[in-house]
Every structure is written in structure tokens, then in C-alpha cells.
Amino acid sequence: MAGRNSTTRRTLLRGARVLGGEPQDVLIDGEKIAETGSGLEAAGADVVEAGGRILLPGLVDLHTHLREPGREDSETVLTGTMAAARGGYTAVHAMANTFPVADTAGVVEQVWRLGRESGYCDVQPVGAVTVGLEGKQLAELGAMHDSAAGVRVFSDDGKCVDDAVIMRRALEYVKAFDGVVAQHAQEPRLTEGAQMNEGTVSAELGLGGWPAVAEESVIARDVLLAAHVGSRVHICHLSTAGSVELVRWAKSKGWNVTAEVTPHHLLLTDDLVRSYDPVYKVNPPLRTEADVRALREALADGTIDCVATDHAPHPHEDKDCEWGAAAMGMLGLETALPVLQHTMVETGLLDWAGLAERMSHRPAAIGRLSGQGRPVAAGEPANLLLVDPDYRGAVDPAGFASRSRNTPYEGRELPGRVTHTWLRGRATLFDGKLA
């Protein structure tokens, strides 16, 4: 399929449940969806018998660490986008904390071109807010936007833009081209030496506590700044019940504030740290069961706009060590949809259409990706995925496309499996195998 000319490539999906609805047929012709309906015929088309599997728009991730350039031992743009295709993603935003940092037009263009060469999904670079992620001087925001990469999202993720003046200037600057500043909300002075969520478990284990207020205080400041300058701010990996209330309040004011939650913060709690297994060490840390409940409810009611993986690959030696020395971060791209099916769909908090809204439509809108997150309808780009919701199986990282293996779900049974992914009509994943 992949080798055929894009102008003649045709695929007929038979019996697909679009957004979980009644089975219907979907005809892909070239890069677009040509027709949807019942009993469609298309001479010479490749036929995929969907058999009642669910057809969704391709997923969009606002928060992916592809590590290239500089840390190709943990991930590359190629392996990261292969992992994305396996997870049903057709677009990812590549975070700026590479080596060198993506704080110039040259580096973001390099990442963008590597994404185009990989062919497995669209790669939209995220530009750094400050030079070297050091929080002292604004990076070349305008030059990165004007580059071939067309950067619209800026973040020092991994570090907080803790200087209020720098944050204000960044918010003012990105207004000129409808950009957005994505904030890693972590007050650095409140998290010095922190190893896990501050609470009962940290006290019992004797590990340095990471208080919820370290996140919440930065969010409070930044929603006020965004309102003051009339700009867009996006909260990365929101993790506490208090953060939910702050975002809910800001939205009630009509301020231009959006927020994301990771799959792992919707499922895992700080109680897992009792194992001292560094696979559970992440930034922000795993929180309490009460936080998890609040995050799920906020995602369901729209207070939290979208799901973002914070896919953070690390080589074996950075995780196979004592807790205090271990790197923070977890893989996310290949397990995000199963985790969301488990935590949100099977609990009745979201239906499949609601899941598509939060994993495709909304992140594409926040990142201003016009060709992604579109409806499954005639004339729209054929960025699609098929998921088998009846599948059940234990997570086995040995089969991952990612170069790293630091998943917190190893051995855990999760529902759902992406069987096919199409990027503008071309299969990147076909019958569970990378094209």
C-alpha cells in the first residue's frame, strides 16, 4: 500500500464504527476521505474489514519528547514517530529540551525536517521560551515562528518559566502570531530536593516531598498574567485537584487558558512509590487517589481540555538505578489510548466521541494544526486510526517501537489495541505492523 502513488491509492474500510457509532463504510481516496455510508463499493481499492472496530481521527499529542538532537540513545525522531504511529497518533509536538535546545530557527527546522523524513506522523516542534531553557532571556520566538517549522507553541518544559517578567514578555510576544506559551508549572524553590508527591506516603518513606502548591502557585500567577496581557497560556501535565480548581476558575472568567493531563496521572498514584521502582519517578510526581479522581472528572467536564502523553524515553541505565539517582519520566505514546479507554471510556466518564475530542480535536486546535483533529467526514484529510476495543492484553515493552522501555504499565492488562493508522491516506500502521 505504502508504495502506491498517492493520487491513485484507495482504501475501503468496511463496517467501521465511526466514533463508536453504528458500523458504516469509509472510502479513502488519495489523501482524503472520499465518502462515508453503507454498502460502498470502490473498484481496485484495498479493502480493510473493520469488523466493528472503532474509527477515530488520528490522535494529536501536544507533549512529546523525541530527544533528537542530542539524546539519540533514548529516542530519535524516527523511533519516536514509529511509536506514535503504533499508538494511533498522526501528529506530535516535539518538546524543546534537546541538546542543543530548540531555541533557534535552525534547531526547530532540523527537528521538523527529520519528522518529514520519517513519514510516520507529522512532527511539530515546540520552541523554547528562553535561551537554553535558563529562564533569563527570551529565545528567538519570532524567528522560530517565521521558520519553515512555523512554531506556534513555546515551552521550557522540564523547567518552569519562574520569572514573572519573562513570562509576561513571552505571553505578550506570542500574541503577534496567535502563539501559546505552555507552562511547566513548578515553583523551583518549593521543589528543591523533592522526590515524590508531598503527603502521607512521602512522610512514611522519608523521601523529599513535592507539594501540590508548587504547581498551583505558578498556575495561579500565569492565568492572571495571561488575562492581564490578553494572551494564551496552556498548562502542561496538570496533576492536582487544586490545579483543576484554578483552571476552572480562570475559564469561568473567560480567560484564554487551556490545560492538559497525562494518561499516567489519570491512572497511577503515589502509593506505587512504596516499591521504590524508579519507573514510577516522574515530573510532576504521581499524586493521590483523590487527585486522580479530580483529574478524571475535570477531563470529562472539559475543565481539562486534552490528554497529552509527556512521552519521556530514557535509556536503561537512567532508570535501572536507585530512586534518588533515577531520571524522571515515562513512556506514553504506545499506551495512551488503552489507558484512556480503561480510565475514561469503560468508567462511563467519556464516550468515544468525547475521547476523540480530547485526544485529537482539542490538542490540534490548541496547537493550531489545521490539517489534524478533523471530523471523520467526506472531504477531510484521511488522518485516521482503527482501534479494537475488545482486545485485552498485558503490556509488553519488548514489542515497543520506542528506543526506550521505561513504561510503568509493564505486565499490566489494559484494554484496546490500535490496529491501523493512516496519515493522509497512507498506512503507517497496518494490521498491527508498522508500514
Secondary structure, 3 states (H helix, E strand, C coil): CCCCCCCCCEEEEEEEEECCCCEEEEEEECCEEEEEECCCCCCCCEEEECCCCEEEECEEEEEECCCCCCCCCCCCHHHHHHHHHHCCEEEEEECCCCCCCCCCHHHHHHHHHHHHHHCCCEEEECECCEHHHCCCCECCHHHHHHCCCCCCEECCCCCCCCCHHHHHHHHHHHHHHCCEEEECCCCHHHHCCCCEECCHHHHHHCCCEECHHHHHHHHHHHHHHHHHHCCCEEECCCCCHHHHHHHHHHHHCCCCEEEEECCHHHCCCHHHHHHCCHHHCCCCCCCCHHHHHHHHHHHHHCCCCEECCCECCCCHHHHCCCHHHCCCCECCCCCHHHHHHHHHHCCCCCCHHHHHHHHHHHHHHHCCCCCCCCCCCCCCECCEEEEEEEEEEEECHHHCCCCCCCCCCECCEEEEEEEEEEECCEEEEECCEEC
